[in-house]
Amino acid sequence: MSQKKRDLTNITARQSLANGKRWVVKIGSALITNDGRGLDHVRIDSWIDQLAALRKRGIDVVVVSSGAVAEGMQRLGWQQRPHALFELQAAAAVGQSGLAEVYARGFQRHALHVAQILLTHDDLSDRKRYLNARSTLKTLLDLGVIPVVNENDTVVTEEIRFGDNDSLAGMVANLIEADALLILTDQSGLCTADPRTHSDAKLIAEIAIDDPQLDTMVKPGAGALGRGGMVTKLRGARLAARSGAMTVIAGGREPDVIQRVLQGESLGTLLMPVQEPVAARKSWLAGHLQVKGSLALDDGAVKVLREHGSSLLAVGVTAVEGGFVRGDAVECVDAKGKRIALGLINYHADEASQIKGIASDKIEQVLGYVDEPELIHRDNLVLV
């Protein structure tokens, strides 16, 4: 690719960030804490002002924020970070309220509400919890609320912890089908080498997420890139790319960094996904589905799925087979038994049997409640 074409591609990619309707912004502990002495309220208020500006432009915003343990340590008067897991959990429990309070107070200045969401790895690896978390986050976004997400350090164990909020941010980007993930860090972005030991190190402005050079430049033991957390940031970017999200890794101390990234300024490193968002998400879903049951569809439902890419409604289902539960993968077949689609279902098998063939507005009359108006939402459905 010529330099001119590469520059044009970069401009297009950067400018496309402004067209994104849903952003995940991750703020790391190195930025959000005041040299480890609690939270840096002045800096947090600056990011809140910028995030509020995004929301007022009609962009959905989810914040993934570290800082609970550091705030808890400050409140408890601890000078050194403890090593014992239960002490870290205690510090997180004390600090979470302080972290939530700072965000709530800051966004209140802009007449915006916040919601605290604490997640563990199990919440996103279990399909039922995955759907529950997704529904909650999307409902909050529809209400104009700013979700502030953190790992649930108060109950996490080594076996289930994300281990870093970069990975959590990437998984949240998958969860809500974000267009962009912005990782704010204490470094300027990804460099070709550790700039503190290599005077010729250059900032990488843009690179494809599957470029093999990344694993050469960013790996454990590769100087500050590994120790400074770039390995986890790359992991988070790759997770986000599974659903087609672009990732920007940029210095959080840059003035108006969020607004400048939104406006297409070449700050930090832009990591481009290989696939478009829809194709990437469908590929990810298709590769993670283990079929637990089947739904037989009438001709009308088959046509709607194939021609319009719509969600699957109960009214189009004629038969239900299998012992699946909410969040399991089921196959959709036509009247001849030919597989049409795979998807994550919103209801248990017995519930699906009760509501098959009825309109969505009648579900509550039959079940006494409504989990979702669709049996399978189109975002969790892949045609085969």
Secondary structure, 3 states (H helix, E strand, C coil): CCHHHHHHHHHHHHHHHHHCCEEEEEECHHHHECCCCCECHHHHHHHHHHHHHHHHCCCEEEEEECCHHHHHHHHHCCCCCCCCHHHHHHHHHHHHHHHHHHHHHHHHCCCCCEEEEEECHHHHHCHHHHHHHHHHHHHHHHCCCEEEEEECCCCCCCCCCCCCHHHHHHHHHHHCCCCEEEEEECCCCCECCCCCCCCCCCECCEEECCCCHHHHHCCCCCCHHHHCCHHHHHHHHHHHHCCCCEEEEEECCCCCHHHHHHCCCCCCEEEECCCCHHHHHHHHHHHCCCEEEEEEECHHHHHHHHHHCCCECHHHEEEEEECCCCCCEEEEECCCCCEEEEEECCCCHHHHHHHCCCCHHHHHHHHCCCCCCCCECHHHEEEC
